[in-house]
Each structure stands twice: as C-alpha cells, then as structure tokens.
Amino acid sequence: MFLEAPELEAESFDIHNVVWKFDVVAGTPTTQTLALESMFTVLDKIADSDLNYTTMRPVTWTAGSAGKFAAYQIELNPLDND
C-alpha cells in the first residue's frame, strides 16, 4: 500500500476538507497476474470493513524504473477537521 499526500480544499485561508487516497499495489511487472488474487483479497477486506471510503478505482501505479503496476486507488471521505 502507498499512502498519497492529502488533498486540501480551502476557501480563503481555512482548510475545509482533507481528502486522503491510498493505493493497493500487488506484484511486480512479471508477477502481476499471480498477485491480483492478493490485491482482490485486500480490496474485499476493505469493502467489508468500516473504512469510510468513497471510491475504489483501478489505476496504473508507476514505480520509477521498476515499471508500471496494476493497482487500485481508494479515496476516503473527507475528514472532519473541526
């Protein structure tokens, strides 16, 4: 899993929404087909949990010169920062 930096939405100088996203990545470029089962197991556990997420979408995750990986990006609902 890779946790992305949060998105901050602000009106004037007050931050109103903090949105976190994280990526579930499995395998290497040569083992992704075998690793998909592990990734889907993680996604099933997230879906069955109480995690306050809005979306799970397929994405391509790039790790520099290591190549591109199949991944899912999970976006959490904005956190209440009051």
Secondary structure, DSSP 8 states (H G I E B T S, - for coil): -EE---EEEEETTEEEEEE-EEEEE-S-TTTHHHHHHHHHHHHHHHHHS---EEEEEEEEEE-GGG-EEEEEEEEE--B---
